[in-house]
Amino acid sequence: MGRPPLPVGTWGDISVHATASGRHEARARYRDYDGVTRYARRVGDTPRKAKAALTQALANRAHTVGEEITADSRLTDLAAMWADTLSDRSDSTRHAYRQSLDQHVLPALGGRRLREVTTQTVERTLNTITERHGPATARRARTVLSQVMALALRMDALDRNPVTDSKQISSPKPEPRALTAAELEQVRDAVAAHEAKSRSKADLADVVETQIATGARIGEVLALRWEDVDLDAGTVTIAGTVALTAEPPRRPFRQDHPKTSSSRRTLRLPDFGVAVLLRRSVEGPQSDLVFPSSRDTVRDTGGVRKSLRLALKGTGLEWVSTHTFRRTVATALRDPEVAAAVLGNGPEIARRHYVERAAMAPDVRNVLDQLAPQSGA
C-alpha cells in the first residue's frame, strides 16, 4: 500500500546536498492547491541558509490560491480584484473608495507584496496620510485598505488582516454649533440681500427655509418631488437624496433612498414650511422636482453650498453651512430621541453631532433639595 499523499498546501521532509558550484541546495516535495505534488528548491551558501530559504518560500507558497493571488502577489493586483466587488455600492461610495485607493493607498503600498504589508507598514502609511491630508482622509484610506486585505484573507492568501491591529485614527470632535434665533434671522437677511442682487433665479431662501422646516440634509431637500409633498396634510416624505455618478464627468442624480435606506421618513411641516411649498407649487417652475436646476434636472448640492457661502461672505457667519440648519433643528428639539426621528439617524449620532450642548445645566434644584440637612441635625 502506497504512502498517503501530502495534504494540500503542505510539504515533506527537506533534504540538503552540495552542488557542483560549492553551494547547497535544499529540496522538498510540495503539494500545490491543484493537487499536484512538485519539488521545490532553494539554494544557499550553507546548508542552514539553503534550508531556511526553502522553508520561507514554502511558507509563502502555502498561501497560494490557484494561480491568482498569493502572499507574493502585489497589492496592486489584489486591489484591482477588490475594486470589481464594489458594484453593489452607491455611486458616491464607489467614487470615494476608488479615489482613496488611487490617490493614497496604491501610491504608498501598491508595489509591495501582500506579505510585506505589515501592521507597522500600515500604521506608518496612515500616519503619513494623516499628516499630509488630515485624519478624515486617513480614516477612509484605512477602511479601503482593510477591505482589500480582508479579500486576501478570504482567498487564503494571508492568515490575518494587518490593518485590524493597526492603531485607530482619531481626531478631536468639534462641539456641534447651532444658530441662535438672532443669528438665524441674520442668515435669512443675508440670503435675501444676496438674492436681491443676483441675476440667477432666486430660490436659495426657499431651500434654506425648507431645511429649517424639516431638518433634512441638503441632498434630501433637493431630491424632493411634488409627489413626496402633501400640502393638505402638511407633510413631506424624505424618500431620496442627491448623489453623484461614480464615473467622470460626475453628474448629480436622484438616488431613490435617503443617505441610508432606514432613514426614509414622513415629517409634519410647521406652518412656515407649508407656506413656502404652497407658494412654490403655484409660482415655482413646472417640474416634478420641488427644487430643480435651471435645466429641469437634479440640482447639484455643491451649487447650493457655494451660493450660501457667497451670501454669508463678510457677515461674520461664514462658519454656517447647509448642515448647520440640521444642527439648529436638532438643538431646538433638544431631546435626542425626537431629534433622531426627525433627522433620520440614531439618538447617539444626534447627541454627538447635532444637538448643541446647553451652556446652562438643567435646573435640578427640586431634586437636590431632597438632600438638604434634616431639621435639627
Steps between C-alpha positions, in 0.01 A plus 500: 500500500650835395552786742213748525536826306604818674215728607450786255722796584757298701845358433706199594848462649763745379825351371820700439794413277806677365502622140785500250548872559574445868164635621220296654155415369200425721220295345155382613182358355212749508134431419350799319140615516435333165573167672828440315810420706810678376857549619594841634864608520705783648876558506714652775865549593466255790265207568323700768446803269374278219253327731385833648445646150294199394297499821413868450410445133279203586324697776425780253396253232260337744289814469447440129146503365501345156720719287328829581587640841783390729687656786756601236241680286525876489240712674420666166371171358285423804365857505382465139305187597353677804390801293293264284299399810364852554217473248236473773611824667350840425668713233626748759652223714667336201649831394625581850658157548665492159631852548652402836646186345653679201618816675618371838514123547663379178758780467624406848468120499401382152841356414530295818427131512215403729731338756691831516192698606553472874320677782803724551501589130128576512537731801794685346305550177188623676701738717649653186156538341372661821785753503457594135125479448335486842337230715180471295696404187714257700193334655355436155833363379506267801150377418592434136827324586327288763241384247769421243699293750181330620460372144850349522392331822188354339712370213741329745790710374558631855437367849405836653401851405787737594267801502285358780775539758610844383427800717166671443520853360342752730444873485335738743127520435385863493196580707192538277413865454148614426362840403337716761168662412678831434765334282233316303333832417840636391538205265154561355578870448834422335343244265221742407752778428711263291203387295381858448820581309540159334429455131427130539168361616439589863403189695789456745273646768235234429759222523625639834148534638418143397812375677401688814144369476609138464854461639572303182840474336557732204504200263168379640340841448623527141370147431145590608234436237152642508370146543689497834309809616145496642402863552151408624646285778797734543760223461806413292652155458878482489536221246821576310816707483735649242811299416772529237577244232816300570657548157610838364361735405324471836141613472231527768211255493212415730569192710173328587575475871649742756857471631400168655196300398377496861491882515192530276248698704189715478511838677225735607585851380477813715275772360787697343618184320153439356482864388833478314404182313146622429641815340749297295227268380328805348787731403792260461625326185280229352696190587469167676773622735430761766843661449619417146801648327452766233497216243234307693750237611613387845681783669858471624537546877838667441334789320268570794789486745696745285203738481463491879870576549474799266189626678668485842835645394595793722214446745697328776294188435742337258508194729139419409445218249191319376569242772471772765125512439473132600690575821275799566189283465645226721602752767153658497348155556751418779380144559745271312228239442270756338786661308613161368150421372480834318856497364496136396787366708560336838465678838873469575590656165255782567646553846864500387479687171186711490360612837703792632586457865317747722721756676272490805451164668141385561321639805510211748450697821182313586699175499798633693275656761420145608862469613482803728586455872206377708359748756683480829788300354 
